[in-house]
């Protein structure tokens, strides 16, 4: 069965990129790892920032990877099973994850920090330059 695009109206030409973004967001419904997104107010000349914090207990810095691909912030975690250990009970699984965040135009990743099992990624959108351009008006007879 083929899917009918939701933005197929003739009045919505050129919005197929938005539809693809909505598809990516709907496919990323897995709840692992849990995360918070915090808004940090602008102060001392610094722009307003966002902080994404993921609960990644059990992952080391070497097992985490943060990349930006085509306006998407990708955070991946890879753990390997330690075959030398013998578990009597295994409640903490070694698993992999990939969490994707779609970034708006102009968003920049400032840095990332791993502390106490929480991975924090700071983002900011610098204030755009305010420009005024005068357009010359030509006169025709």
N, C-alpha and C positions, 0 to 999 in steps of 0.2 A: 504494500500500500504506500503510495507516495504522499509525502507531507506537503500540504498547501502552505506556502509562506504566509506568515501573518502580516507582513508588510508588502503585500502584492498589489495594493491599490495603485492605480495610475497617478495618483496625486502624491505618492511617496517615492518618487524616483530617486535613486542614489542612496537609499537607506539600507542597502543590503549588508553593509559593514556592521551596522547596528544590530541587524538580525543575527549575523554570525556571532557577535559579542554576546547576545542574549542566549544563543545556543550553548556557548562555552560556559556561561554562568550556570545555566540549568543543569549541565552535565557534571558540574563540580559540587554535587550534593552530598558527598561523603563528609561525615562529621569529624573525621580524624585528621590531624590533631585539632582539638578545640583552640579557638583564638579569640582575642579581643582587638578592637580597633578603637584607639583613643585619640581625641582631638586635643592638641596642645596649643593654647592661645599664643598669639604673636606677642613678643615683648623684646625690649632693648634693641629694636631695629631688625630682629630676626622675624622671618615670615611665620605664619601659622603652620604647624606641622601635624602630621598624623603619625601614630605609632601603632604598628601591628605587632601583637605579642602572641606567640604560639607556645602551647605547653608541649615541650619536646623532652620530657624526662626520659633519661636513659640513652639519649643521643649525645655523642661527643661532637666537638666542633668539626672534626674530620669527617664525620658521617653526615653533615649537613651541607647543602649547596644552595646558594641563592643566585639566580640569574634573571636578566631582563631579556625577553624575546618578544619583539613586535608589540610593545606597549603592555606586555604581561609580565608581572612579577611572579616568578616561579620559585617556590621553596620546596626543596626535595630533601628527604631523609632516607638513608639506607643503612640498615643494620644487618649484620651477618650472624647466623646462629653459631654459637661457640660449641663445637662438637666435643670438646674436651670435658665439658661439664655434664654431670649426671643429675638430673632434676628428680626429686621425689614428687613435687607439685610444680606445675608451670602455669602461673597466672599472668605473667608478664611476657607477652609474645614479642619476639624480634620481628618487626614489620617495617615495611617501607611506606612512604607517603609522598604525595605531591599535592601541594596547595597552590592554587593560582588566583592571583588578584589582577583584575584589569585596571590599568592605570590611565587616568585622564591625560590629555595632552599637556605637556609642560611639567608633569610630576617627576621629581628627581628623588632617587634613593640616597639618603645622606650617610647611612651606615647601618651596621647590625651588631648586636651584642648578645652573647649567650651567658646567662647568669642564673644559677639555682634552677636549672631545668626549664627556663623560659628564654625563648629566642625573641628578641625585640628588633624590629626593623623600622627605622625612622625615615619618613618621607616628607617632602616639602614641595610646594609649588611657588617658585619665586614670583614676586609681583611683576607683571609685565610692564615694560616701559610705556609711559604715556606719550604718544606722539600725536601731533596735530599736523595735518598735511592740507595745504590750500590747493584747491583744484582751479586752474585757470578756465575761464568761460570764454569760448570763442564766439564771435558773432558772424552770422551768415545773412546775406541778403537774398 
